[in-house]
Amino acid sequence: MSIEKPVLDTESIVQEILASIDREREREIIARRFGLFDRKETLEQIGELLGITRERVRQLEKSVMTRLRSTSADLPHISEVQEALAAALKAAGETARITALGASLTAENSRTDQSRLAFLTELTPSIATIQEDDNYYQAAGTEGAHDTAAIKKEVEKLVATVKTAGVPLETKELTKQAGMQADRYTAALASISKQLATLNGRWGLVKWPTVNPKNIRDKIYVILAENGKHMHFNEIAEAIKGSDFKRKDVTTQAIHNELIKDKRFVLIGRGIYALREWGYKKGTVADIIAQVLREANEPLHRDEIVKRVLKSRFVKETTILLNLQSKNQFKRVAKATYELAEAE
């Protein structure tokens, strides 16, 4: 037997709350400012529509919201909203983004659903709210556990912890380093911050491509880093298509083109690429043989040359031997033993 997820009829609830506002102009201001039926509008846009100043719109909005909050216990369905929000927040770790709450409490979790839910959290007793700005997404929390100031302080602690670490952290490790009590709470708090991003269970700064890849090259980097070893460009393309990236509809040719352009990637075999940071260097097989002999500073047996070249190139042994025997830059000095022909 399946259990239906709890759904608030936010449209009906909002309509009844708006009906409790006596003046039509005030109802219009609240509906437009919170985007209860369409997109959110600015003070200027509403003022122009109603023929009043932006400051007057601000004053009326503040007055109406203060009045609604003061009588929130008497508002239609507010106890139902409070019960649903409390349950959803408890499940999320006492705090959550409005988008996450909308997924469990509204029918479609559309932008309008989220706007209505955000409006209702503003009116619900015992619910702390965080307004969206440059640093935070719109969110709510259980006021008894964490008020607005406390939530922001803990989010800032997580951001500072990630910055100090300098690398993405698993949720469990982030919880430990930040001194949080539970992984679920850590993840909920981190999701509120616009400075943090997550990918494959790790949290990092939003500017880090390892957790927030913005282009094909960044996605290639993440795939190779996650795989931990070289990959053919066809494999990379398939991995991106099967990933959790937001945009993953890319062509194999586009992948190949970006691999060639970006210095982070090194061709180490026929269509096979690795990360430069793993110690690989650009160059042909002959270049790598020369590097091996140069670093050895003495003649080497061909078997040893092959062994060392294969550490940085994914090619057949015959390819290495063919280069060794056919290139003028290498000189045989004894049976199956070679050195650089050039004087260095």
VEXMI-814228 format. One line per 5 residues: number of its first residue (from 1); their letters; for each residue x, y, z of C-alpha. Coordinates in pm, 1 decimal, always signed. Layout:
BEGIN
NUM	A	X:Y:Z  ...;
% end
This chain:
BEGIN
1	MSIEK	+0.0:+0.0:+0.0  +155.8:+331.3:-108.2  +154.2:+636.8:+115.2  +62.1:+962.7:-54.2  +299.5:+1246.0:+13.2;
6	PVLDT	+154.2:+1534.5:+214.2  +41.9:+1821.7:-9.8  -72.6:+2167.4:+92.5  -328.7:+2332.3:-131.6  -125.4:+2653.2:-123.4;
11	ESIVQ	-342.5:+2829.0:-381.9  -663.2:+2790.7:-180.4  -489.7:+2875.3:+147.1  -331.3:+3188.7:+2.1  -661.7:+3295.6:-156.4;
16	EILAS	-837.8:+3272.9:+181.4  -562.0:+3463.6:+360.4  -571.1:+3738.5:+98.6  -950.0:+3755.4:+138.3  -893.4:+3846.4:+504.2;
21	IDRER	-721.8:+4169.8:+390.4  -994.3:+4434.7:+365.1  -852.4:+4668.6:+102.4  -811.4:+4556.2:-256.1  -499.4:+4771.3:-309.4;
26	EREII	-326.2:+4600.3:-16.1  -423.9:+4257.1:-145.0  -278.5:+4353.3:-483.7  +49.2:+4465.6:-328.6  +98.3:+4145.7:-127.6;
31	ARRFG	+5.2:+3921.4:-419.9  +246.7:+4097.0:-656.7  +534.1:+4142.1:-411.4  +536.1:+3772.8:-316.3  +454.5:+3643.6:-664.7;
36	LFDRK	+150.0:+3453.3:-541.8  -9.0:+3420.9:-887.0  +258.3:+3539.1:-1128.9  +620.7:+3650.7:-1113.0  +736.1:+3869.1:-824.5;
41	ETLEQ	+729.2:+4242.2:-894.5  +944.2:+4525.9:-764.8  +828.4:+4820.0:-555.5  +870.1:+5044.5:-860.5  +662.4:+4819.0:-1087.1;
46	IGELL	+378.0:+4796.8:-837.2  +391.8:+5169.4:-760.6  +365.6:+5253.8:-1128.7  +69.5:+5017.9:-1168.7  -117.4:+5159.9:-867.6;
51	GITRE	-14.2:+5521.5:-917.2  +176.4:+5554.3:-587.5  +543.2:+5589.2:-493.1  +772.2:+5290.6:-431.9  +811.3:+5408.4:-72.0;
56	RVRQL	+435.7:+5401.4:-22.8  +425.2:+5046.9:-162.0  +697.6:+4946.0:+85.4  +510.0:+5102.6:+376.3  +183.1:+4931.8:+286.7;
61	EKSVM	+354.0:+4593.4:+240.0  +522.2:+4621.6:+580.1  +198.4:+4731.0:+748.4  -7.3:+4446.6:+602.1  +251.5:+4179.4:+683.0;
66	TRLRS	+286.6:+4307.8:+1039.8  -88.9:+4292.5:+1080.3  -111.1:+3942.3:+935.2  +167.8:+3814.0:+1158.3  +9.3:+3962.0:+1468.8;
71	TSADL	-314.1:+3776.0:+1396.0  -153.8:+3467.0:+1242.3  -321.3:+3230.1:+1485.4  -658.5:+3334.0:+1341.7  -559.8:+3310.3:+976.1;
76	PHISE	-732.1:+3039.6:+765.0  -554.3:+2699.5:+767.5  -243.5:+2839.9:+939.5  -241.5:+2555.6:+1194.1  -246.8:+2307.3:+904.2;
81	VQEAL	+43.0:+2490.2:+740.3  +238.9:+2498.4:+1065.0  +193.2:+2125.8:+1122.2  +301.9:+2040.7:+766.8  +604.0:+2273.2:+780.6;
86	AAALK	+712.3:+2140.1:+1119.7  +701.0:+1779.8:+994.7  +887.9:+1861.4:+673.7  +1155.5:+2060.0:+859.1  +1204.1:+1784.2:+1113.6;
91	AAGET	+1257.2:+1534.7:+832.1  +1508.1:+1771.1:+667.1  +1708.8:+1836.0:+984.5  +1518.5:+2138.4:+1121.4  +1606.1:+2364.4:+829.0;
96	ARITA	+1562.3:+2356.8:+450.2  +1548.0:+2563.3:+133.2  +1201.8:+2659.0:+16.6  +1262.8:+2459.6:-302.6  +1321.3:+2145.7:-91.6;
101	LGASL	+1012.1:+2210.1:+120.1  +807.9:+2267.3:-192.8  +906.6:+1924.5:-323.8  +740.1:+1755.3:-26.4  +456.9:+1997.2:+49.6;
106	TAENS	+320.4:+2118.3:-285.0  +163.6:+1939.1:-576.8  +401.2:+2053.9:-851.8  +675.5:+2252.6:-671.4  +648.6:+2516.9:-943.1;
111	RTDQS	+796.9:+2864.1:-897.3  +450.5:+2989.5:-797.8  +408.2:+2701.8:-549.5  +740.9:+2797.4:-393.4  +646.1:+3164.8:-375.1;
116	RLAFL	+320.5:+3079.1:-200.5  +500.2:+2849.9:+42.7  +756.2:+3121.5:+119.6  +470.7:+3364.0:+189.1  +308.0:+3114.7:+425.8;
121	TELTP	+632.7:+3056.1:+617.0  +644.2:+3432.7:+678.9  +308.0:+3408.2:+856.3  +355.0:+3081.2:+1043.1  +439.4:+3099.2:+1414.3;
126	SIATI	+751.9:+2911.4:+1530.0  +903.1:+2913.5:+1179.7  +1223.7:+3111.6:+1120.5  +1270.5:+3246.5:+768.2  +1571.3:+3346.5:+561.6;
131	QEDDN	+1517.6:+3586.8:+274.2  +1706.1:+3533.9:-49.2  +2001.2:+3766.1:-108.1  +2353.8:+3747.8:-251.7  +2463.9:+3490.8:+8.6;
136	YYQAA	+2154.4:+3285.1:+87.5  +1873.7:+3103.8:-87.1  +1524.0:+3147.7:+52.4  +1485.9:+2903.7:+341.1  +1301.0:+2820.7:+659.7;
141	GTEGA	+1385.6:+2658.5:+989.9  +1227.9:+2542.8:+1312.6  +1253.8:+2853.9:+1529.1  +1260.4:+2655.9:+1853.2  +1577.6:+2483.1:+1737.8;
146	HDTAA	+1741.5:+2763.2:+1538.8  +1631.9:+3119.2:+1480.8  +1724.1:+3312.0:+1165.8  +2047.6:+3453.3:+1310.6  +2158.8:+3111.0:+1435.9;
151	IKKEV	+2092.8:+2946.1:+1099.8  +2298.3:+3209.2:+916.2  +2580.9:+3176.6:+1168.1  +2599.1:+2800.8:+1118.0  +2586.8:+2834.9:+739.3;
156	EKLVA	+2878.6:+3080.0:+760.0  +3067.1:+2825.0:+971.2  +3027.0:+2564.8:+696.5  +3150.7:+2807.6:+429.9  +3454.6:+2891.4:+645.1;
161	TVKTA	+3525.3:+2520.6:+700.5  +3523.2:+2448.2:+326.6  +3746.5:+2748.0:+256.8  +3994.8:+2631.4:+519.8  +3996.1:+2276.5:+381.8;
166	GVPLE	+4068.6:+2406.9:+31.8  +3919.0:+2093.7:-125.8  +3565.6:+1950.7:-154.6  +3451.0:+1759.7:+153.2  +3215.0:+1466.0:+191.5;
171	TKELT	+2910.0:+1558.4:+400.1  +3029.6:+1335.7:+685.3  +3372.2:+1500.2:+688.1  +3219.9:+1848.4:+665.6  +2999.2:+1766.3:+964.8;
176	KQAGM	+3303.2:+1654.3:+1161.9  +3528.7:+1946.9:+1072.6  +3255.0:+2206.6:+1132.5  +3150.4:+2049.6:+1461.1  +2791.3:+1990.9:+1350.1;
181	QADRY	+2567.4:+1731.0:+1511.4  +2424.6:+1542.5:+1214.0  +2505.4:+1492.1:+844.6  +2144.6:+1561.2:+744.5  +2151.4:+1896.8:+920.6;
186	TAALA	+2488.5:+1982.3:+765.5  +2360.0:+1909.7:+414.3  +2043.8:+2114.2:+474.2  +2242.1:+2412.1:+601.1  +2498.6:+2391.7:+321.1;
191	SISKQ	+2221.6:+2390.1:+59.8  +2105.5:+2731.2:+186.8  +2436.6:+2898.5:+103.5  +2493.9:+3049.4:-241.0  +2867.5:+3020.1:-175.1;
196	LATLN	+2857.7:+2640.2:-167.5  +2778.7:+2374.5:-427.5  +2764.7:+1995.8:-415.7  +2835.9:+1717.4:-660.6  +2861.1:+1343.1:-600.7;
201	GRWGL	+2820.2:+1387.2:-225.9  +3097.9:+1643.8:-181.1  +3064.0:+2010.8:-84.9  +3290.4:+2287.3:-211.3  +3291.3:+2653.0:-305.9;
206	VKWPT	+3059.3:+2737.6:-592.9  +3357.2:+2866.6:-794.5  +3527.3:+2525.2:-784.9  +3467.2:+2329.5:-1108.6  +3496.7:+1999.5:-917.4;
211	VNPKN	+3157.8:+2063.6:-753.4  +3007.0:+2318.0:-990.8  +3126.9:+2246.5:-1347.3  +3005.2:+2522.6:-1575.6  +3133.0:+2408.6:-1914.5;
216	IRDKI	+3231.3:+2094.0:-2102.7  +3596.8:+2119.8:-2000.4  +3508.1:+2134.4:-1631.4  +3280.1:+1832.8:-1669.8  +3557.4:+1638.0:-1843.0;
221	YVILA	+3788.2:+1726.2:-1554.6  +3534.2:+1602.7:-1297.0  +3480.9:+1275.8:-1484.9  +3854.8:+1203.4:-1509.4  +3915.1:+1303.5:-1147.1;
226	ENGKH	+3627.9:+1081.1:-1029.8  +3751.7:+789.0:-1241.5  +4104.8:+827.9:-1109.0  +4273.1:+702.8:-1424.2  +4301.6:+764.9:-1798.4;
231	MHFNE	+3995.1:+731.9:-2023.3  +3919.6:+723.7:-2394.2  +3724.9:+1028.5:-2513.5  +3431.0:+802.2:-2605.1  +3421.9:+675.8:-2245.6;
236	IAEAI	+3432.4:+1032.8:-2117.0  +3137.8:+1129.0:-2337.7  +2932.4:+833.3:-2213.0  +3021.3:+912.0:-1851.7  +2901.2:+1272.2:-1890.4;
241	KGSDF	+2572.4:+1155.0:-2043.4  +2517.2:+924.0:-1746.6  +2620.7:+1178.3:-1483.9  +2427.2:+1400.4:-1242.6  +2533.2:+1718.1:-1425.7;
246	KRKDV	+2252.5:+1963.1:-1493.6  +2339.6:+1985.0:-1862.5  +2486.8:+1668.5:-2009.8  +2369.2:+1658.7:-2370.7  +2709.3:+1683.1:-2540.9;
251	TTQAI	+2853.3:+1525.1:-2853.6  +3160.3:+1302.8:-2863.6  +3321.7:+1543.6:-3110.3  +3271.9:+1835.1:-2872.0  +3436.3:+1632.7:-2594.1;
256	HNELI	+3733.5:+1551.8:-2817.0  +3773.9:+1915.1:-2921.8  +3780.2:+2036.8:-2561.3  +4029.0:+1768.5:-2457.9  +4267.9:+1892.6:-2725.3;
261	KDKRF	+4236.8:+2260.1:-2625.4  +4264.1:+2237.9:-2246.3  +4610.9:+2214.0:-2088.6  +4469.5:+2018.6:-1795.1  +4440.3:+1711.8:-2019.5;
266	VLIGR	+4723.0:+1512.0:-2174.6  +4694.9:+1268.9:-2466.0  +4870.7:+949.6:-2352.6  +4748.1:+704.5:-2614.1  +4527.3:+674.8:-2919.8;
271	GIYAL	+4226.6:+884.0:-2809.3  +4317.5:+824.8:-2443.6  +4354.6:+1117.3:-2203.3  +4475.8:+1171.0:-1846.9  +4507.4:+1468.9:-1613.4;
276	REWGY	+4828.2:+1670.0:-1624.9  +4816.2:+1695.7:-1243.6  +4877.3:+1319.9:-1225.3  +5229.5:+1385.1:-1351.4  +5175.8:+1338.7:-1723.9;
281	KKGTV	+5348.4:+1570.3:-1970.7  +5258.7:+1660.0:-2326.3  +5461.4:+1507.5:-2608.8  +5493.6:+1226.1:-2860.2  +5620.4:+878.6:-2772.7;
286	ADIIA	+5962.4:+984.3:-2904.8  +5953.3:+1289.1:-2675.0  +5885.9:+1065.5:-2375.1  +6167.5:+825.3:-2470.1  +6402.5:+1122.1:-2493.0;
291	QVLRE	+6284.6:+1245.4:-2154.3  +6343.3:+900.0:-2000.3  +6699.3:+883.5:-2136.5  +6770.0:+1242.6:-2038.0  +6657.5:+1184.2:-1681.6;
296	ANEPL	+6852.5:+857.3:-1659.4  +7169.5:+1033.7:-1781.8  +7306.7:+696.4:-1893.2  +7233.6:+433.0:-2158.0  +6932.0:+210.8:-2085.6;
301	HRDEI	+6826.7:-133.7:-2204.2  +6525.8:-122.6:-2432.5  +6316.9:-322.0:-2179.1  +6383.9:-58.0:-1914.6  +6300.1:+219.2:-2159.7;
306	VKRVL	+5970.0:+49.5:-2244.4  +5891.2:+4.2:-1875.7  +5950.4:+371.8:-1796.6  +5765.5:+504.7:-2102.0  +5460.1:+293.6:-2018.8;
311	KSRFV	+5433.1:+477.2:-1687.8  +5328.3:+790.1:-1875.4  +5192.3:+661.9:-2205.6  +4919.0:+410.1:-2277.7  +5059.7:+264.6:-2600.8;
316	KETTI	+5174.0:-70.6:-2733.8  +5530.3:-183.6:-2660.5  +5589.8:-220.6:-3033.9  +5511.1:+150.6:-3080.5  +5784.0:+241.0:-2829.7;
321	LLNLQ	+6035.8:+3.2:-2988.6  +5957.4:+132.8:-3337.9  +6025.4:+491.1:-3225.3  +6341.3:+384.4:-3046.6  +6480.9:+209.4:-3350.6;
326	SKNQF	+6370.5:+446.1:-3626.6  +6436.8:+791.1:-3480.1  +6775.7:+952.3:-3540.6  +6772.0:+1111.6:-3194.4  +6838.6:+769.9:-3032.1;
331	KRVAK	+7166.8:+577.4:-3069.5  +7230.0:+212.3:-2993.4  +7549.4:+181.6:-2791.9  +7533.7:-189.3:-2706.0  +7306.7:-486.2:-2762.6;
336	ATYEL	+6948.1:-358.7:-2713.8  +7087.5:-60.3:-2519.9  +7028.3:+303.0:-2619.5  +7121.7:+659.0:-2535.3  +7043.9:+1001.6:-2678.1;
341	AEAE	+7229.5:+1073.5:-3000.1  +7255.8:+1442.8:-2921.3  +7528.2:+1566.6:-2695.0  +7387.8:+1715.4:-2375.1;
% end
